[in-house]
Amino acid sequence: MKNRPNQFTMLPAGILQDLSLNSTSKLLYSLILSLASRYDDDFSEIGICYANNNYLASNLGVSVKTIQKAIKELVDNDYISREEESCRPNHQRRLLVPRTK
């Protein structure tokens, strides 16, 4: 992610305090949330994260395998949903949708 000194991301307290999630999953959720936000001042409009695993891994400085495990952990704990969308013939794109609990 390009260095943007005035940009920040937030992590909901419920996720921060969830001991069933590892630190990487928490950071990944925060990144997904920032990529999915529609940049409202209060983050009340949540959209969809279209980033692929390579992009997410490079932003967090971890391997793609680590991202795959973290996504599974977030899906299993109902913090995100993973969906597929057809974007052209014979091609699917993965969508990550943050959920609010």
TIDREN-811586 format. One record per residue (C-alpha): residue number from 1; x, y, z. Coordinates in steps of 0.05 Angstrom, whole numbers, plus 32768, in hexadecimal, padded with zeros to 4 digits. Layout:
N
[node NUM; [X; Y; Z]]
...
***
This chain:
101
[node 1; [8000; 8000; 8000]]
[node 2; [801A; 8044; 7FEE]]
[node 3; [8034; 806B; 802A]]
[node 4; [7FFE; 809D; 803D]]
[node 5; [8011; 80C1; 807D]]
[node 6; [7FCB; 80DD; 8089]]
[node 7; [7FA7; 809C; 807D]]
[node 8; [7F99; 806A; 80B5]]
[node 9; [7F70; 802C; 80C1]]
[node 10; [7F47; 8018; 80FD]]
[node 11; [7F3B; 7FD7; 8120]]
[node 12; [7EFA; 7FCC; 8145]]
[node 13; [7F04; 7FBE; 818F]]
[node 14; [7EDD; 7F7D; 818B]]
[node 15; [7F0F; 7F60; 8159]]
[node 16; [7F4B; 7F7C; 817F]]
[node 17; [7F33; 7F58; 81BE]]
[node 18; [7F1F; 7F17; 819B]]
[node 19; [7F52; 7EE5; 81B5]]
[node 20; [7F3D; 7EB1; 8181]]
[node 21; [7F5E; 7EDC; 814B]]
[node 22; [7FA9; 7EE0; 8141]]
[node 23; [7FCC; 7F23; 8137]]
[node 24; [7FD3; 7F1B; 80EC]]
[node 25; [7F88; 7F0E; 80E4]]
[node 26; [7F79; 7F4D; 810B]]
[node 27; [7FA9; 7F77; 80E0]]
[node 28; [7F8C; 7F58; 80A1]]
[node 29; [7F45; 7F69; 80B7]]
[node 30; [7F5B; 7FB1; 80C2]]
[node 31; [7F7A; 7FB3; 807C]]
[node 32; [7F3C; 7F93; 805C]]
[node 33; [7F10; 7FC5; 8081]]
[node 34; [7F39; 8000; 8068]]
[node 35; [7F38; 7FE6; 8020]]
[node 36; [7EEE; 7FD9; 8024]]
[node 37; [7EDA; 801B; 8044]]
[node 38; [7EB9; 804F; 801B]]
[node 39; [7EE1; 8084; 8041]]
[node 40; [7EA8; 809F; 806A]]
[node 41; [7EC1; 80C5; 80A7]]
[node 42; [7EA2; 8092; 80D6]]
[node 43; [7EAD; 8053; 80AB]]
[node 44; [7E62; 8046; 80AC]]
[node 45; [7E61; 8032; 8062]]
[node 46; [7E85; 7FF0; 805A]]
[node 47; [7E91; 7FD8; 8014]]
[node 48; [7EB8; 7F9E; 7FF5]]
[node 49; [7F02; 7F90; 7FF5]]
[node 50; [7F1A; 7F79; 7FB0]]
[node 51; [7F64; 7F71; 7FC1]]
[node 52; [7F86; 7F2F; 7FB0]]
[node 53; [7FB0; 7F07; 7FE0]]
[node 54; [7FF2; 7F1F; 7FC2]]
[node 55; [7FDF; 7F67; 7FCE]]
[node 56; [7FC8; 7F59; 8016]]
[node 57; [8007; 7F31; 8024]]
[node 58; [8036; 7F67; 800A]]
[node 59; [8013; 7F9C; 8034]]
[node 60; [8019; 7F74; 8074]]
[node 61; [805E; 7F58; 8066]]
[node 62; [8048; 7F10; 806B]]
[node 63; [8041; 7ED5; 803B]]
[node 64; [8005; 7EC6; 8010]]
[node 65; [7FFC; 7E86; 8038]]
[node 66; [7FF7; 7EAF; 8078]]
[node 67; [7FC2; 7EDB; 8057]]
[node 68; [7F9B; 7E9D; 8042]]
[node 69; [7F9B; 7E83; 808A]]
[node 70; [7F87; 7EC7; 80A6]]
[node 71; [7F4D; 7ECE; 8074]]
[node 72; [7F35; 7E89; 8088]]
[node 73; [7F39; 7E9C; 80D1]]
[node 74; [7F11; 7EDC; 80C5]]
[node 75; [7EDD; 7EB7; 809C]]
[node 76; [7ED7; 7E7F; 80D0]]
[node 77; [7ECC; 7EB3; 8107]]
[node 78; [7E99; 7ED8; 80DC]]
[node 79; [7EC0; 7F19; 80D7]]
[node 80; [7EC1; 7F18; 808B]]
[node 81; [7E9D; 7EF3; 8054]]
[node 82; [7EC1; 7EDA; 8017]]
[node 83; [7E99; 7EDD; 7FD6]]
[node 84; [7EA6; 7ED1; 7F8D]]
[node 85; [7E90; 7EFE; 7F54]]
[node 86; [7E93; 7EF3; 7F09]]
[node 87; [7EB7; 7F2E; 7EEA]]
[node 88; [7EC0; 7F12; 7EA4]]
[node 89; [7EB5; 7ED0; 7E81]]
[node 90; [7ED8; 7E96; 7EA4]]
[node 91; [7EF6; 7EC4; 7ED8]]
[node 92; [7EE2; 7ECC; 7F21]]
[node 93; [7EFA; 7EFF; 7F52]]
[node 94; [7EFA; 7EF7; 7F9D]]
[node 95; [7ED8; 7F2B; 7FC9]]
[node 96; [7EE4; 7F35; 8013]]
[node 97; [7EAA; 7F56; 8038]]
[node 98; [7EB5; 7F6D; 807F]]
[node 99; [7E7C; 7F5E; 80AF]]
[node 100; [7E69; 7F85; 80EB]]
[node 101; [7E54; 7F5D; 8128]]
***
